[in-house]
Amino acid sequence: MAFAPGSQLTPQQDVLKLVTPRLAVRYGVFPLRLEQNTLIVAMASPDAYDVLDDLRMVLGIPVKGERAEPPAIADAIREHYGVGADTLDSLAIHRVTETQQDTTEAGIDDLAAEASIVKFVNQLIVDAYNSRATDIHLEPFENRFRVRYRIDGILSDAHIPESIRHFRDSITSRIKIMANLDISERRLPQDGRIRVRIASKDFDLRVSIIPIAHGESVNIRILQRSNVLMGLDAIGFDDAALTRFHALLNRPHGILLLTGPTGSGKTTTLYACLSRINDSERKIITIEDPVEYQIDGICQMQAKPDIGFSFASGLRSMLRHDPDVMLVGEIRDFETAELAIRCALTGHLVFSTLHTNDAPGSMPRLLDIGIEPYLLASSVEAVIAQRLVSTNS
């Protein structure tokens, strides 16, 4: 029997216990079933007798191979053992040895510096990228450590071995090291960034860590640095809405606001707007936190609140550079909202986002932070509510 490319390998119940994740990864095999006390494994070359002999020696039972494509084997190992299961299997052995030597909790945390933890965190990031995830959530609870990916706006559990809970502090420490954060600080929230290269593409990982009841919760936002932008035609507007939206982009001044929950694609839509009107006749400046995509021809500034460079101060600086179009990453307070409206009233086209549940809710929100009604009537050209919808069938 041979497994064709793309086919799924389904193991017999309890057969996974016979082959450890380390053995599966090392030899590139996946256990399928037992037939008359002979273990049948999927492998790329069923006639690799040296591999079969090694497995017989380790497992103590006869082993027979069935041909399967390497990608199918890798997918099966990931699905049934979990991401980085071979690494955690190795760590578990090391942990038992250390525990027998009465190692302190601090000694266990020192595992973060070892290659195995480094390897696991790298595998986790690559797996999230391959799954098209925008965020990685690592959440410690009393008796488990949950890892989830946000894919198409929906959170789903990652395939992670249960034994990961024993190394949650080490994993968090490794992420802190990568983001240049203080690994000894566990009482206060921390934010940082990591630059990585995956499949010849550069990514910025925005790391946020908060203390919770049973440890520290980690969120990693995955942002691609290259200019992979969607056009307005591909975002999902129907024809009538797209026509109206194009007309709004041709306005000489005013504010265009996008609303919606976190992760609904507001920034992607704003970048698509800027890309459409980006030409040699317009000066476009943005203030963002962070700069998610770099667009040639547009001056993009990174807000740095920790040194006093906020959205509001960035807006003031923009006005001295004779802009035609301005983008403010988010309107959060009265000062930023007032400055954005003043810019719109003085002949600038301003784009920004606002966190409200729907488009009508933006007006009460702006009034609530202190903006006068007559200023809203004179400056706001349109408010667009956006949601992310999965395209998977």
Secondary structure, DSSP 8 states (H G I E B T S, - for coil): -EE-TT------TTGGGGS-HHHHHHHTEEEEEEETTEEEEEES-TT-HHHHHHHHHHHSS-EEEEEE-HHHHHHHHHHHH-TTHHHHHHHHHHHHHHHHTT--HHHHHGGGGSHHHHHHHHHHHHHHHHTT-SEEEEEE-SS-EEEEEEETTEEEE----GGGGGGHHHHHHHHHHHTT--TT--SS-EEEEEEEEETTEEEEEEEEEEEETTEEEEEEEEEE-S-----HHHHT--HHHHHHHHHHHT-SSEEEEEE--TTSSHHHHHHHHHHHH-STT--EEEEESS--S--TT-EEEE-BGGGTB-HHHHHHHHHTT--SEEEES---SHHHHHHHHHHHHTT-EEEEEE--SSSTTHHHHHHHTT--HHHHHHHEEEEEE--------
